[in-house]
Amino acid sequence: MPMTVAEVRAQNARGIVRGAVRDATSATPGADVTLVNEDTGVAQETTTNGTGEYVFAGIAPGIYTVRAAVAGFKTAESRNTRV
């Protein structure tokens, strides 16, 4: 299950992590996406929308791991995402 982190922005000491979760043929709505600060271990969770997209807003600067999980698929992970 491919996952992309499409945008990482930081302004005013806060950032946005935005991306999409897709299988081989289409978007994956309802995927559980977790954003983990690699320094603190603090995690935030969201679920992809109907087009497989997700957004984490108001993110403190740091290095993050993004994980996406859907029943029946291997969990996808992207490490070292800088905000």
Backbone torsions as a table, in degrees:
resi	resn	phi	psi	omega
1	MET	NA	104.9	179.3
2	PRO	-68.3	146.4	176.2
3	MET	-135.4	138.0	176.5
4	THR	-120.8	141.7	169.4
5	VAL	-103.0	99.8	-169.0
6	ALA	-81.1	-28.8	-174.7
7	GLU	-151.0	133.4	173.3
8	VAL	-133.3	115.1	-178.9
9	ARG	-125.2	150.1	173.7
10	ALA	-135.2	126.4	175.5
11	GLN	-144.0	143.9	177.6
12	ASN	52.4	40.3	176.5
13	ALA	65.0	16.3	174.4
14	ARG	-136.8	152.0	-177.5
15	GLY	-134.9	-178.8	179.9
16	ILE	-129.2	135.9	170.5
17	VAL	-116.1	121.1	-176.0
18	ARG	-132.6	140.9	179.0
19	GLY	-166.2	-167.3	-178.9
20	ALA	-144.5	148.8	176.7
21	VAL	-116.4	128.2	-177.8
22	ARG	-138.4	149.2	170.4
23	ASP	-92.6	-166.4	-175.2
24	ALA	-63.9	-23.1	-173.9
25	THR	-122.1	-18.7	-174.4
26	SER	-160.9	179.0	176.6
27	ALA	-65.3	156.9	-180.0
28	THR	-120.3	85.5	176.8
29	PRO	-70.5	150.3	176.8
30	GLY	80.9	10.3	176.4
31	ALA	-73.2	140.7	175.5
32	ASP	-86.3	120.9	-177.8
33	VAL	-115.9	131.7	-179.3
34	THR	-121.3	133.7	176.3
35	LEU	-112.8	120.4	-176.2
36	VAL	-120.5	124.8	174.3
37	ASN	-71.5	119.3	-174.8
38	GLU	-67.5	-25.7	180.0
39	ASP	-82.2	-40.4	-173.6
40	THR	-102.1	-20.3	-176.1
41	GLY	79.6	-0.4	179.6
42	VAL	-68.9	131.3	-176.7
43	ALA	-117.9	147.4	172.1
44	GLN	-126.3	148.8	-178.1
45	GLU	-128.5	150.1	173.5
46	THR	-151.0	176.1	178.5
47	THR	-126.5	141.0	179.9
48	THR	-66.8	149.8	179.1
49	ASN	-82.3	-169.2	-176.5
50	GLY	-63.3	-19.0	177.7
51	THR	-106.0	13.1	177.0
52	GLY	80.0	10.6	-176.8
53	GLU	-95.5	153.7	177.0
54	TYR	-139.9	156.6	178.3
55	VAL	-142.9	133.6	168.4
56	PHE	-116.8	120.1	-178.5
57	ALA	-113.0	160.1	177.7
58	GLY	68.5	35.1	-174.9
59	ILE	-87.1	129.3	176.9
60	ALA	-67.2	146.9	177.5
61	PRO	-56.8	143.5	179.3
62	GLY	160.8	-171.7	178.3
63	ILE	-108.3	131.9	-173.3
64	TYR	-127.8	156.4	168.1
65	THR	-111.5	134.8	177.1
66	VAL	-112.6	128.0	178.1
67	ARG	-123.4	140.6	175.6
68	ALA	-126.9	132.6	-178.4
69	ALA	-132.1	136.0	176.0
70	VAL	-139.7	136.4	178.1
71	ALA	-54.7	133.8	178.9
72	GLY	90.1	-4.6	179.4
73	PHE	-124.2	154.8	172.4
74	LYS	-70.1	140.8	178.1
75	THR	-64.8	132.4	177.6
76	ALA	-95.6	144.7	-178.1
77	GLU	-141.4	137.4	174.5
78	SER	-126.3	117.4	-177.7
79	ARG	-100.1	166.2	174.2
80	ASN	60.5	38.1	175.1
81	THR	-82.7	116.2	-175.7
82	ARG	-93.5	130.4	175.4
83	VAL	-113.7	NA	NA
